[in-house]
Amino acid sequence: MDDPFDKNGCISETARIVFDTDKRIAVLSQAKKGDADAQCQMGLWHSKGGNEAVEEDYAKAAEWFRKAAEQGHAGAEYNLSFM
């Protein structure tokens, strides 16, 4: 899977299902550096939970979505509207 990001800049559902801890670590690293796509992805993972690496936590999800939304990330703005 070369480009796991969908048209909204978030990792696709298929990529989420094929979850890889190394990728989670890489995405978290990018999110902490301010990458809006990675921040949106962290929000998605925390909003859905369901895997061993990221627990479901709506407060954390909202925090990541907010960080990405503040940079104008449309997908994060959309997801934040449901939090």
N, CA, C and O atoms as CSV, one atom per row, in Angstrom:
chain,resi,resn,atom,element,x,y,z
A,1,MET,N,N,0.858,-1.161,0.000
A,1,MET,CA,C,0.000,0.000,0.000
A,1,MET,C,C,0.910,1.232,0.000
A,1,MET,O,O,1.492,1.574,1.030
A,2,ASP,N,N,1.032,1.888,-1.137
A,2,ASP,CA,C,1.938,3.018,-1.273
A,2,ASP,C,C,1.430,4.280,-0.594
A,2,ASP,O,O,2.179,4.930,0.134
A,3,ASP,N,N,0.187,4.635,-0.816
A,3,ASP,CA,C,-0.375,5.860,-0.246
A,3,ASP,C,C,-1.578,5.502,0.614
A,3,ASP,O,O,-2.682,5.313,0.104
A,4,PRO,N,N,-1.357,5.410,1.935
A,4,PRO,CA,C,-2.466,5.007,2.805
A,4,PRO,C,C,-3.456,6.117,3.101
A,4,PRO,O,O,-4.464,5.874,3.765
A,5,PHE,N,N,-3.192,7.351,2.618
A,5,PHE,CA,C,-4.079,8.471,2.919
A,5,PHE,C,C,-5.208,8.564,1.898
A,5,PHE,O,O,-4.990,8.384,0.699
A,6,ASP,N,N,-6.409,8.845,2.381
A,6,ASP,CA,C,-7.545,9.024,1.494
A,6,ASP,C,C,-7.616,10.472,1.019
A,6,ASP,O,O,-6.722,11.266,1.312
A,7,LYS,N,N,-8.671,10.816,0.290
A,7,LYS,CA,C,-8.790,12.157,-0.288
A,7,LYS,C,C,-8.889,13.254,0.767
A,7,LYS,O,O,-8.621,14.416,0.463
A,8,ASN,N,N,-9.267,12.914,1.997
A,8,ASN,CA,C,-9.351,13.903,3.066
A,8,ASN,C,C,-8.059,14.016,3.864
A,8,ASN,O,O,-7.975,14.792,4.816
A,9,GLY,N,N,-7.057,13.241,3.474
A,9,GLY,CA,C,-5.778,13.307,4.163
A,9,GLY,C,C,-5.688,12.415,5.379
A,9,GLY,O,O,-4.708,12.486,6.119
A,10,CYS,N,N,-6.687,11.574,5.607
A,10,CYS,CA,C,-6.648,10.635,6.724
A,10,CYS,C,C,-6.387,9.238,6.184
A,10,CYS,O,O,-6.730,8.931,5.043
A,11,ILE,N,N,-5.787,8.407,6.997
A,11,ILE,CA,C,-5.492,7.048,6.551
A,11,ILE,C,C,-6.810,6.313,6.338
A,11,ILE,O,O,-7.727,6.407,7.155
A,12,SER,N,N,-6.891,5.585,5.237
A,12,SER,CA,C,-8.124,4.900,4.861
A,12,SER,C,C,-8.485,3.802,5.854
A,12,SER,O,O,-7.640,3.336,6.618
A,13,GLU,N,N,-9.735,3.403,5.831
A,13,GLU,CA,C,-10.215,2.337,6.709
A,13,GLU,C,C,-9.433,1.052,6.459
A,13,GLU,O,O,-9.122,0.327,7.405
A,14,THR,N,N,-9.117,0.763,5.216
A,14,THR,CA,C,-8.348,-0.440,4.893
A,14,THR,C,C,-6.983,-0.393,5.556
A,14,THR,O,O,-6.527,-1.396,6.106
A,15,ALA,N,N,-6.329,0.749,5.512
A,15,ALA,CA,C,-5.020,0.878,6.135
A,15,ALA,C,C,-5.134,0.765,7.649
A,15,ALA,O,O,-4.233,0.238,8.302
A,16,ARG,N,N,-6.237,1.254,8.212
A,16,ARG,CA,C,-6.439,1.147,9.657
A,16,ARG,C,C,-6.570,-0.310,10.070
A,16,ARG,O,O,-6.046,-0.715,11.108
A,17,ILE,N,N,-7.266,-1.095,9.264
A,17,ILE,CA,C,-7.461,-2.507,9.573
A,17,ILE,C,C,-6.131,-3.253,9.523
A,17,ILE,O,O,-5.877,-4.135,10.343
A,18,VAL,N,N,-5.296,-2.902,8.573
A,18,VAL,CA,C,-3.976,-3.518,8.450
A,18,VAL,C,C,-3.012,-2.712,9.327
A,18,VAL,O,O,-1.994,-2.205,8.854
A,19,PHE,N,N,-3.345,-2.609,10.578
A,19,PHE,CA,C,-2.623,-1.752,11.511
A,19,PHE,C,C,-1.226,-2.294,11.793
A,19,PHE,O,O,-1.044,-3.494,11.995
A,20,ASP,N,N,-0.249,-1.402,11.803
A,20,ASP,CA,C,1.141,-1.775,11.987
A,20,ASP,C,C,1.729,-0.875,13.077
A,20,ASP,O,O,1.725,0.349,12.949
A,21,THR,N,N,2.225,-1.483,14.131
A,21,THR,CA,C,2.744,-0.708,15.258
A,21,THR,C,C,3.855,0.234,14.832
A,21,THR,O,O,3.920,1.365,15.314
A,22,ASP,N,N,4.731,-0.207,13.938
A,22,ASP,CA,C,5.800,0.677,13.470
A,22,ASP,C,C,5.227,1.920,12.802
A,22,ASP,O,O,5.744,3.022,12.985
A,23,LYS,N,N,4.168,1.745,12.035
A,23,LYS,CA,C,3.530,2.890,11.383
A,23,LYS,C,C,2.882,3.793,12.415
A,23,LYS,O,O,2.910,5.016,12.275
A,24,ARG,N,N,2.295,3.202,13.456
A,24,ARG,CA,C,1.691,4.013,14.507
A,24,ARG,C,C,2.743,4.893,15.168
A,24,ARG,O,O,2.511,6.071,15.437
A,25,ILE,N,N,3.885,4.306,15.419
A,25,ILE,CA,C,4.973,5.076,16.024
A,25,ILE,C,C,5.414,6.193,15.088
A,25,ILE,O,O,5.654,7.317,15.529
A,26,ALA,N,N,5.521,5.888,13.803
A,26,ALA,CA,C,5.927,6.905,12.823
A,26,ALA,C,C,4.870,8.005,12.713
A,26,ALA,O,O,5.209,9.186,12.648
A,27,VAL,N,N,3.600,7.623,12.693
A,27,VAL,CA,C,2.516,8.613,12.601
A,27,VAL,C,C,2.497,9.474,13.856
A,27,VAL,O,O,2.339,10.691,13.768
A,28,LEU,N,N,2.658,8.855,15.025
A,28,LEU,CA,C,2.689,9.620,16.275
A,28,LEU,C,C,3.844,10.614,16.271
A,28,LEU,O,O,3.686,11.756,16.702
A,29,SER,N,N,4.985,10.190,15.792
A,29,SER,CA,C,6.153,11.080,15.715
A,29,SER,C,C,5.859,12.280,14.823
A,29,SER,O,O,6.177,13.415,15.179
A,30,GLN,N,N,5.255,12.033,13.667
A,30,GLN,CA,C,4.909,13.126,12.751
A,30,GLN,C,C,3.834,14.027,13.357
A,30,GLN,O,O,3.882,15.248,13.202
A,31,ALA,N,N,2.871,13.425,14.045
A,31,ALA,CA,C,1.810,14.219,14.677
A,31,ALA,C,C,2.391,15.159,15.726
A,31,ALA,O,O,1.995,16.321,15.813
A,32,LYS,N,N,3.318,14.659,16.510
A,32,LYS,CA,C,3.933,15.494,17.542
A,32,LYS,C,C,4.756,16.628,16.944
A,32,LYS,O,O,4.960,17.658,17.587
A,33,LYS,N,N,5.232,16.437,15.704
A,33,LYS,CA,C,5.991,17.481,15.013
A,33,LYS,C,C,5.083,18.491,14.334
A,33,LYS,O,O,5.560,19.474,13.767
A,34,GLY,N,N,3.755,18.252,14.388
A,34,GLY,CA,C,2.813,19.206,13.829
A,34,GLY,C,C,2.223,18.848,12.482
A,34,GLY,O,O,1.557,19.681,11.868
A,35,ASP,N,N,2.446,17.633,12.002
A,35,ASP,CA,C,1.885,17.207,10.712
A,35,ASP,C,C,0.375,17.014,10.861
A,35,ASP,O,O,-0.070,16.148,11.615
A,36,ALA,N,N,-0.407,17.812,10.148
A,36,ALA,CA,C,-1.865,17.790,10.280
A,36,ALA,C,C,-2.474,16.461,9.840
A,36,ALA,O,O,-3.426,15.993,10.464
A,37,ASP,N,N,-1.951,15.842,8.785
A,37,ASP,CA,C,-2.468,14.539,8.356
A,37,ASP,C,C,-2.262,13.497,9.451
A,37,ASP,O,O,-3.162,12.712,9.746
A,38,ALA,N,N,-1.092,13.493,10.041
A,38,ALA,CA,C,-0.794,12.542,11.112
A,38,ALA,C,C,-1.645,12.834,12.345
A,38,ALA,O,O,-2.093,11.906,13.018
A,39,GLN,N,N,-1.869,14.097,12.647
A,39,GLN,CA,C,-2.718,14.463,13.779
A,39,GLN,C,C,-4.145,13.975,13.559
A,39,GLN,O,O,-4.783,13.461,14.479
A,40,CYS,N,N,-4.637,14.138,12.347
A,40,CYS,CA,C,-5.975,13.649,12.012
A,40,CYS,C,C,-6.032,12.136,12.180
A,40,CYS,O,O,-7.009,11.600,12.703
A,41,GLN,N,N,-4.992,11.457,11.740
A,41,GLN,CA,C,-4.963,10.004,11.863
A,41,GLN,C,C,-4.967,9.573,13.318
A,41,GLN,O,O,-5.662,8.624,13.680
A,42,MET,N,N,-4.204,10.253,14.154
A,42,MET,CA,C,-4.206,9.920,15.577
A,42,MET,C,C,-5.608,10.120,16.154
A,42,MET,O,O,-6.061,9.332,16.985
A,43,GLY,N,N,-6.285,11.169,15.713
A,43,GLY,CA,C,-7.658,11.391,16.153
A,43,GLY,C,C,-8.575,10.254,15.746
A,43,GLY,O,O,-9.408,9.806,16.534
A,44,LEU,N,N,-8.421,9.790,14.517
A,44,LEU,CA,C,-9.241,8.668,14.048
A,44,LEU,C,C,-8.969,7.412,14.857
A,44,LEU,O,O,-9.899,6.729,15.286
A,45,TRP,N,N,-7.707,7.113,15.062
A,45,TRP,CA,C,-7.377,5.908,15.830
A,45,TRP,C,C,-7.939,5.982,17.239
A,45,TRP,O,O,-8.476,4.993,17.736
A,46,HIS,N,N,-7.830,7.130,17.892
A,46,HIS,CA,C,-8.350,7.242,19.251
A,46,HIS,C,C,-9.877,7.263,19.270
A,46,HIS,O,O,-10.477,6.831,20.254
A,47,SER,N,N,-10.514,7.748,18.221
A,47,SER,CA,C,-11.977,7.781,18.210
A,47,SER,C,C,-12.574,6.398,17.984
A,47,SER,O,O,-13.704,6.131,18.392
A,48,LYS,N,N,-11.816,5.522,17.338
A,48,LYS,CA,C,-12.330,4.188,17.024
A,48,LYS,C,C,-11.770,3.115,17.946
A,48,LYS,O,O,-12.443,2.121,18.219
A,49,GLY,N,N,-10.535,3.307,18.431
A,49,GLY,CA,C,-9.916,2.270,19.245
A,49,GLY,C,C,-9.894,0.959,18.478
A,49,GLY,O,O,-9.724,0.949,17.258
A,50,GLY,N,N,-10.062,-0.122,19.175
A,50,GLY,CA,C,-10.228,-1.406,18.516
A,50,GLY,C,C,-8.952,-2.099,18.100
A,50,GLY,O,O,-9.009,-3.080,17.359
A,51,ASN,N,N,-7.812,-1.631,18.544
A,51,ASN,CA,C,-6.588,-2.373,18.279
A,51,ASN,C,C,-5.706,-2.297,19.510
A,51,ASN,O,O,-5.974,-1.530,20.435
A,52,GLU,N,N,-4.659,-3.091,19.514
A,52,GLU,CA,C,-3.825,-3.191,20.701
A,52,GLU,C,C,-2.915,-1.995,20.936
A,52,GLU,O,O,-2.393,-1.843,22.040
A,53,ALA,N,N,-2.710,-1.155,19.957
A,53,ALA,CA,C,-1.745,-0.063,20.081
A,53,ALA,C,C,-2.368,1.275,20.487
A,53,ALA,O,O,-1.694,2.110,21.090
A,54,VAL,N,N,-3.638,1.485,20.165
A,54,VAL,CA,C,-4.291,2.772,20.473
A,54,VAL,C,C,-5.653,2.483,21.102
A,54,VAL,O,O,-6.515,1.852,20.490
A,55,GLU,N,N,-5.827,2.955,22.331
A,55,GLU,CA,C,-7.100,2.736,23.014
A,55,GLU,C,C,-8.122,3.778,22.572
A,55,GLU,O,O,-7.767,4.876,22.143
A,56,GLU,N,N,-9.394,3.414,22.685
A,56,GLU,CA,C,-10.458,4.367,22.386
A,56,GLU,C,C,-10.473,5.422,23.480
A,56,GLU,O,O,-10.609,5.101,24.660
A,57,ASP,N,N,-10.334,6.671,23.085
A,57,ASP,CA,C,-10.303,7.774,24.047
A,57,ASP,C,C,-10.767,9.029,23.316
A,57,ASP,O,O,-10.007,9.643,22.568
A,58,TYR,N,N,-12.022,9.398,23.542
A,58,TYR,CA,C,-12.600,10.526,22.811
A,58,TYR,C,C,-11.938,11.856,23.141
A,58,TYR,O,O,-11.861,12.735,22.284
A,59,ALA,N,N,-11.465,12.015,24.356
A,59,ALA,CA,C,-10.784,13.261,24.721
A,59,ALA,C,C,-9.484,13.408,23.926
A,59,ALA,O,O,-9.175,14.487,23.419
A,60,LYS,N,N,-8.732,12.320,23.824
A,60,LYS,CA,C,-7.493,12.357,23.029
A,60,LYS,C,C,-7.808,12.550,21.554
A,60,LYS,O,O,-7.107,13.275,20.849
A,61,ALA,N,N,-8.873,11.891,21.089
A,61,ALA,CA,C,-9.269,12.040,19.683
A,61,ALA,C,C,-9.574,13.497,19.384
A,61,ALA,O,O,-9.098,14.042,18.388
A,62,ALA,N,N,-10.365,14.131,20.240
A,62,ALA,CA,C,-10.731,15.538,20.034
A,62,ALA,C,C,-9.498,16.425,20.064
A,62,ALA,O,O,-9.396,17.380,19.294
A,63,GLU,N,N,-8.560,16.113,20.953
A,63,GLU,CA,C,-7.327,16.904,21.046
A,63,GLU,C,C,-6.532,16.841,19.742
A,63,GLU,O,O,-6.055,17.863,19.247
A,64,TRP,N,N,-6.393,15.630,19.188
A,64,TRP,CA,C,-5.650,15.494,17.920
A,64,TRP,C,C,-6.399,16.149,16.768
A,64,TRP,O,O,-5.794,16.841,15.949
A,65,PHE,N,N,-7.724,15.933,16.698
A,65,PHE,CA,C,-8.503,16.570,15.635
A,65,PHE,C,C,-8.390,18.091,15.726
A,65,PHE,O,O,-8.263,18.766,14.705
A,66,ARG,N,N,-8.436,18.631,16.941
A,66,ARG,CA,C,-8.355,20.083,17.133
A,66,ARG,C,C,-7.021,20.627,16.629
A,66,ARG,O,O,-6.981,21.666,15.971
A,67,LYS,N,N,-5.936,19.929,16.936
A,67,LYS,CA,C,-4.609,20.373,16.485
A,67,LYS,C,C,-4.552,20.433,14.963
A,67,LYS,O,O,-4.026,21.389,14.393
A,68,ALA,N,N,-5.097,19.407,14.306
A,68,ALA,CA,C,-5.088,19.376,12.844
A,68,ALA,C,C,-6.048,20.424,12.279
A,68,ALA,O,O,-5.737,21.092,11.293
A,69,ALA,N,N,-7.218,20.562,12.911
A,69,ALA,CA,C,-8.217,21.524,12.436
A,69,ALA,C,C,-7.691,22.952,12.524
A,69,ALA,O,O,-7.996,23.779,11.664
A,70,GLU,N,N,-6.915,23.245,13.545
A,70,GLU,CA,C,-6.341,24.585,13.691
A,70,GLU,C,C,-5.387,24.923,12.544
A,70,GLU,O,O,-5.074,26.090,12.309
A,71,GLN,N,N,-4.932,23.894,11.839
A,71,GLN,CA,C,-4.077,24.105,10.671
A,71,GLN,C,C,-4.888,24.078,9.375
A,71,GLN,O,O,-4.323,24.119,8.283
A,72,GLY,N,N,-6.210,24.010,9.501
A,72,GLY,CA,C,-7.077,24.031,8.331
A,72,GLY,C,C,-7.320,22.679,7.696
A,72,GLY,O,O,-7.740,22.613,6.541
A,73,HIS,N,N,-7.066,21.595,8.421
A,73,HIS,CA,C,-7.264,20.248,7.881
A,73,HIS,C,C,-8.768,19.952,7.835
A,73,HIS,O,O,-9.413,19.831,8.876
A,74,ALA,N,N,-9.316,19.837,6.628
A,74,ALA,CA,C,-10.766,19.676,6.446
A,74,ALA,C,C,-11.293,18.393,7.081
A,74,ALA,O,O,-12.353,18.408,7.707
A,75,GLY,N,N,-10.575,17.291,6.930
A,75,GLY,CA,C,-11.013,16.025,7.522
A,75,GLY,C,C,-11.087,16.103,9.035
A,75,GLY,O,O,-12.017,15.576,9.646
A,76,ALA,N,N,-10.114,16.757,9.636
A,76,ALA,CA,C,-10.101,16.916,11.088
A,76,ALA,C,C,-11.238,17.834,11.535
A,76,ALA,O,O,-11.885,17.571,12.548
A,77,GLU,N,N,-11.481,18.899,10.790
A,77,GLU,CA,C,-12.596,19.799,11.113
A,77,GLU,C,C,-13.915,19.052,11.090
A,77,GLU,O,O,-14.757,19.223,11.971
A,78,TYR,N,N,-14.085,18.221,10.072
A,78,TYR,CA,C,-15.303,17.425,9.928
A,78,TYR,C,C,-15.460,16.468,11.114
A,78,TYR,O,O,-16.521,16.408,11.734
A,79,ASN,N,N,-14.402,15.726,11.421
A,79,ASN,CA,C,-14.473,14.755,12.508
A,79,ASN,C,C,-14.660,15.440,13.862
A,79,ASN,O,O,-15.377,14.927,14.721
A,80,LEU,N,N,-14.037,16.567,14.052
A,80,LEU,CA,C,-14.174,17.318,15.297
A,80,LEU,C,C,-15.616,17.782,15.499
A,80,LEU,O,O,-16.069,17.910,16.637
A,81,SER,N,N,-16.333,18.032,14.420
A,81,SER,CA,C,-17.714,18.493,14.536
A,81,SER,C,C,-18.621,17.443,15.173
A,81,SER,O,O,-19.719,17.770,15.623
A,82,PHE,N,N,-18.177,16.183,15.217
A,82,PHE,CA,C,-18.966,15.108,15.816
A,82,PHE,C,C,-18.535,14.800,17.250
A,82,PHE,O,O,-19.130,13.944,17.904
A,83,MET,N,N,-17.522,15.478,17.732
A,83,MET,CA,C,-17.015,15.178,19.079
A,83,MET,C,C,-17.788,15.955,20.135
A,83,MET,O,O,-17.503,15.831,21.326
